[in-house]
Amino acid sequence: MNQNYLDVLTNDHLLIEKALLLVEKESKKADKMNVSMVKTLIEFLDAYGDKCHNMKEEKIYFPLLLERGLPPQGPIGVMLQEHQMERDFLDNLSQMIDEIEKSGELNPQFIKLVSGYEELTKSHIWKENDILYPMGKHVISPDDEIYLYDEFTKIENDTSGAGAYERYVVQINTFEKQTGQRVDLLSAISTEIMTNMLDSIPVELSFVDADDRVRYFNKIYEKKIFGRTLSVIGRTVQQCHPQKSVHLVTQIIEEMKAGKRDQASFWINFESMFVHISYYAVRNETGEYQGVVEMVHDVKPYRELEGEKRLLDEN
């Protein structure tokens, strides 16, 4: 959910990237490409990616940055040039997908066009997310933030209709399910690496599934803030908490299942530590409850920090 102007821009980018990935993967299927889906995605990239998202920047965001002192020849100038390059690609892609739809034959140039457009747009998104937007944060005031959010909402309503972003999220998520092409970064990581990665972070994690049964915890063989052994796996979470806190855990889970709550946090003094305990609902893309993650962390060292630390410690 978009909370501020920067959420609007970066969430647009994420949706555009997901559409790009779908088009790129479908185009490589050659004669088995889902032409109707690809055409719909190209229409989204044009109608929303360019005519809505890019207009938020060109009509509102870029002019405000210029007013606040950013030079027109720098990143803003580059972004404007790349917007036009994206439009040229989209014009050619739209024309070619129409021809493919009519002829039933895939033009080999289409794959090259898709590749060129994807490379340009992914690079463009990186430049905005990692360079331009952080620059903008230094010159934009709280009042500017409110203005940007309101104006972005107006542009979206005018160009795509109220709730357009949410509708496109549902549509693209549906395409990902149909094709089995939902972005899965974990597919490139082995179970061993994933286990070691989760064990390396200074947080104790537990996962309780939708049936209230404990299915996972990290740092199996390490001493924990609250003791836990492998015997808890498969047991209900109510059987794994002290009697004085069971009612709280039960209430949290019931409210998460009912959609009334997504997180809960507590902090307590425990032995020599200051312990932060938090619970986060795990849901799928349709909002269905799949379980809850518990995080336990001694935050006492962080409470003692002062000033800044920008240099690396010597070995």
N, C-alpha and C positions, 0 to 999 in steps of 0.2 A: 504493500500500500504506500502511495506517495505521501510523504509528510511535509516536504519542502521543495523548493525549486530544483535543488540538486538531485533529489530523488526522482523527480519527473524526468530530467535529462538522462540520468544514468540508467534508470529502468527502461526508458525508451531504447537506449543502446543495447541493453541485454536482450530485449525482445527482437530487435533488428538482427542481432548476432544469431539468435536461435533460428530465425527465418532464413538467414544466409546459410547456415549449416544444413538445414533441410533442403534448400535448393541445390546446394553443392553436392550433397550425397545423392539426391534423386537424379541429378543430371548425369552422374556417372553410371547409372543403370541402363543408359542407352535406350534401346527400344522398349525396355520395361519401365521406363520413367513414367510416373504418374503425372501426366500432362496437366490435368485439371488442378491438381494440388499445386504444382509449380506455378501455374498461371495465377492462382489465387494468392500465392506468396509474393509473386512479383507485383501484383496489384497492391498488396499490403505495403511492400517496400516503397512503392511510388506514392500511394495515397496517404499512408501514415508516416513512413520513414522520411520521405522528402517533403511532401506538401503539408505535413503537420509538424513533425519533429524539427526538420531543418528551418521551417518558418518560425518556430519558437525562438530559434537562435538568430536568424537573420533579421527578423522584425523587432525583437524585444531584447534578447540577451546581448548580442554583439553591439548594438547601438548603446546600450547601457554601459558596457565595458569601455567603449570609446569615450563616452561622457566622463567616465571615472579615470581617464588618463591612459588606458592601454593604447599602444600605437596601432594604426591601421595596417602598417606594413609587416607586422609581426605575425604571431599565430593566427590572429583573426583573418588576415589577408589570405593566409594559406588555407584556412578552413573554408573560406568562401570559394576559392578556386576549386577545392576538392568537392564541394557541394555541386558545382556545375559539372565536374567530371562524372560524379555519380549520376546526375540527370542524363547525361549522354549515354552512359551505360544502360540505364533503365529504359530509355527510349528504344535502344537497339534490342534489349532483352524482350520488351513488350511486343515489339514488331515480330521478332523471331519466334516467340512462343505462340503467337497467333498463327504464323505460317505452319509451325509444327502441328498445331491442333487441327488445321485444315487438311494438311497433306498426310498426317499420320506418320511422317518420317522425321527422324531426328537429324538436324543439321549439325555436323561436327563443329562448326564455328560456335554453336550455342555453348558448348562446354568451355571453350576458350573465353567466351564473353563472361560466363558465370565466374570463372576463375579470376579474371581480371577485376571484375566488380567486387568480388569477395576480398581480394587482396587490398584493393584501394580502401574499401569501407572499414575493414578490420583495423587497418593502419590509422585511418581517420579517427575511429572511435578511441583508439589508444591515445592518440595525440590530445584529444579533447579531455578524456578522463584523467590522464596523468600529467598533462601540461597546462592546457588552457583553463580547465575548471579550478585547479588549485591556484592559478594566478588570479582568477576572478574572485576567489574567496577573500583575497587580501584587500580588494578595493570595494567590495559590496557591503553595504550597511544592512542592519536589521530591517530597516524600512524598505530597502531595495529587495530584500529576500521576499517580503510579503508581496510587493509589487510584481516581481517576477512570477511567483506562484499563481497569483490571480490572473495575470495576463496569459500565462501558459494554458491555464484552464479555459480561458475565453477562446484562444486559438484552437484548442482541441475541440471544443464544442462547435465552433464555427466551421472547421474543416472536416471533422469526422463524426460529429455528434456526441452528445453527452455520454460518458461511459465507454468511449471508444477503446481506450487502453485496456480496460477490463475485458471487453468483448474479444479483442485480439489475443489477449493472454489465453483465454479459453480455446479459441480457434487453433492457435499454434500448439498448445499443449495437446489438443486432440490429434493434430497431425503427427506429433511426436509419438503418441501412443500407437496410432495406426501403422506407422512405419517402423516402430521399435528403435527410433533414432533419437530418443531423449538424450541430452548431453549427460554422459556418465564418465566423469573424470576418474572414478575409482576403478574402472575397467583396466587401467594401465598400471594399477598398483596391486602387488600380490598380498595375500592374507598376512604373510610374515611381515612385510613392510608396514602394512596398516596396523598390525598389532604393535610393532615396535614404535611406530609413530605415536599411537595413542598412549603407550606406556611412557613415552619420553616427556610428555607435557606435565607440568606441575599441578595437575588437577586430577582428582579421583572421579571417574565417570562410572555410572551404572545405567543400565537400560532395563525398563520394565515394559513388557508388551501390553497389547490391548486387553489381555485376559488377566492383567495384574500380576504376571509372573516374571520373576527376575531372569533375564536371558543373557546378560553380559555385565562384566565389570572389568576395568583395566587394572594394571599393576597387580596381577594375581599373586605374585610371590613377594611383594614388598609390604612393609609395615604400613598400615593405613591409619588415618585419623580416627575413623570408626572401624573397628575390626570387621573383616569379612572373609569368609572361606568359600571354597568351591561348593560346599554343601547347600548354599543358598540358591544355586542355579536350579530353576524349575519350581521353586517355592513361591508362594504368593508374597507380595511385598509387605502385606500386613503381618506376616510371620517373621519378617526380618527387621522390624523396628521395635524399639522399646515401647512398652505399653503406654507410657505417658505421651508418646508422639504419634501413635497409630491413628488416632482420630484426625489429626491434621493431615497426614499423608492420604488417608481415605478421602477426606474432603477435597483436597487438591485434585486427586485423580477423578473423582466424580464430577467436579466442575469442569475439568478439561474435557472429559467425555461428552459433557452436555454443551460444550462450546462456550462456556461462560468465562473460561480462563485459559491463558496460554503460558503463563509463567508465574512462579512464586519464589520469593527469596526470604532467607532468614540469616542472621549473623549472631554468633554467640561467643562468649569467652569459654574456652575449653582447655584445661591444663595451662600450658604456657602460650597457647595459640589464640588467635582471633579468627574464628572459622566462619566462612561464608558458605551457605548451603542454598542451592537454587534448583528449581525444577522447571523443565521446558517441555511443553507438549510437542510430540512428533506427529505430524499430519502429512497425508499425501497431497497431491496437487488439487484434489477436489475438497480438501478440508477434513477428510475422514480421519478420525483419531487412530493412531497406530501404536501409541505408547508414550512413555515419558522418560526423559533423560534427567538423572540427578547428577549435579556437580558439587563436589566438596573441595574447598580450597582454603588453605591457611593464608590469609591476606595480611597478617601482621607485618611482614617485611615491606609491603607496599605502603602501609599506613605511615611508615617511618621515613619514607622518601621525602627529600626536599630539593628545591631547585631543579636543575636539569643535568642529564648525563649524556653527552654526545660522543665521548671517546671510548675506544675499546680498551678493556683492561689488559695489562701485560700478563703473559703466561708466567 
